[in-house]
Amino acid sequence: MGEAPAVQRHPPTRAHAIDAGQAITVEYVAASGKQTVRTLSRLALDPPYLEAWCHLREAERVFPLSRIHSIMPE
């Protein structure tokens, strides 16, 4: 018999991070077109938005999901 395939570890998805209470880092494009990298915690998904504590701004913020270009685990 062949070997079992290696288990690949993937970064947590948005839903997993929300369920697990994990912080995430996102690449976000503001309405002005400026791209920033932000660390977010206390996540609440309310499509089409992600509500979160933004560590860059030190405040609660609402992020349109369409402007989040990538998600990385913190």
Contact map, one row per residue, 1 for C-alpha under 8 A:
11100000000000000000000000000000000000000000000000000000000000000000000000
11110000000000000000000000000000000000000000000000000000000000000000000000
11111000000000000000000000000000000000000000000000000000000000000000000000
01111100000000000000000000000000000000000000000000000000000000000000000000
00111110000000000000000000000000000000000000000000000000000000000000000000
00011111000000000000000000000000000000000000000000000000000000000000000000
00001111100000000000000000000000000000000000000000000000000000000000000000
00000111110000000000000000000000000000000000000000000000000000000000000000
00000011111000000000000000000000000000000000000000000000000000000000000000
00000001111100000000000000000000000000000000000000000000000000000000000000
00000000111110000000000000000000000000000000000000000000000000000000000110
00000000011111111000000000000000000000000000000000000000000000000000000110
00000000001111111000000000000000000000000000000000000000000000000000001000
00000000000111111100000000000000000000000000000000000000000000000000001000
00000000000111111110000000000000000000000000100000000000000000000000000000
00000000000111111111000000000000000000000000000000000000000000000000000000
00000000000111111111111100000000000000000010000000000000000000000000000000
00000000000001111111110000000000000000000111100000000000000000000000000000
00000000000000111111110000000000000000000000000000000000000000000000000000
00000000000000011111110000000000000000000000000000000000000000000000000000
00000000000000001111111000000000000000001110000000000000000000000000000000
00000000000000001111111100000000000000001100000000000000000000000000000011
00000000000000001000111110000000000000111110000000000000000000000000000011
00000000000000001000011111000000000000111000000000000000000000000000001111
00000000000000000000001111100000000011110000000000000000000000000000001111
00000000000000000000000111110000000011110000000000000000000000000001111100
00000000000000000000000011111000001111000000000000000000000000000001111000
00000000000000000000000001111100001111000000000000000000000000000011110000
00000000000000000000000000111111111100000000000000000000000000000011100000
00000000000000000000000000011111111100000000000000000000000000000010000000
00000000000000000000000000001111110000000000000000000000000000000000000000
00000000000000000000000000001111110000000000000000000000000000000000000000
00000000000000000000000000001111111000000000000000000000000000000000000000
00000000000000000000000000001111111100000000000000000000000000000000000000
00000000000000000000000000111100111110000000000000000000000000000000000000
00000000000000000000000000111100011111000000000000000000000000000000000000
00000000000000000000000011110000001111100000000000000000000000000000000000
00000000000000000000000011110000000111110000000000000111000000000000000000
00000000000000000000001111000000000011111000000000000111000000000000000001
00000000000000000000001111000000000001111110000000011110000000000000000000
00000000000000000000111100000000000000111110000000011110000000000000000000
00000000000000000100111000000000000000011111000000011000000000000000000000
00000000000000001100101000000000000000011111100001111000000000000000000000
00000000000000000100000000000000000000000111110001110000000000000000000000
00000000000000100100000000000000000000000011111011100000000000000000000000
00000000000000000000000000000000000000000001111111100000000000000000000000
00000000000000000000000000000000000000000000111111000000000000001000000000
00000000000000000000000000000000000000000000011111000000000000011100000000
00000000000000000000000000000000000000000000111111100000000001111000000000
00000000000000000000000000000000000000000011111111110000000001111000000000
00000000000000000000000000000000000000000011110011111000000111100000000000
00000000000000000000000000000000000000011111000001111100000111100000000000
00000000000000000000000000000000000000011110000000111110011110000000000000
00000000000000000000000000000000000001111000000000011111111110000000000000
00000000000000000000000000000000000001111000000000001111111000000000000000
00000000000000000000000000000000000001100000000000000111110000000000000000
00000000000000000000000000000000000000000000000000000111111000000000000000
00000000000000000000000000000000000000000000000000001111111100000000000000
00000000000000000000000000000000000000000000000000001110111110000000000000
00000000000000000000000000000000000000000000000000111100011111000000000000
00000000000000000000000000000000000000000000000000111100001111100000000000
00000000000000000000000000000000000000000000000011110000000111110000000000
00000000000000000000000000000000000000000000000011110000000011111011000000
00000000000000000000000000000000000000000000000111000000000001111111000000
00000000000000000000000000000000000000000000001111000000000000111111000000
00000000000000000000000000000000000000000000000100000000000000011111100000
00000000000000000000000000011100000000000000000000000000000000111111100000
00000000000000000000000001111000000000000000000000000000000000111111111000
00000000000000000000000001111000000000000000000000000000000000000111111000
00000000000000000000000001110000000000000000000000000000000000000001111100
00000000000011000000000111100000000000000000000000000000000000000001111110
00000000001100000000000111000000000000000000000000000000000000000000011111
00000000001100000000011110000000000000000000000000000000000000000000001111
00000000000000000000011110000000000000100000000000000000000000000000000111
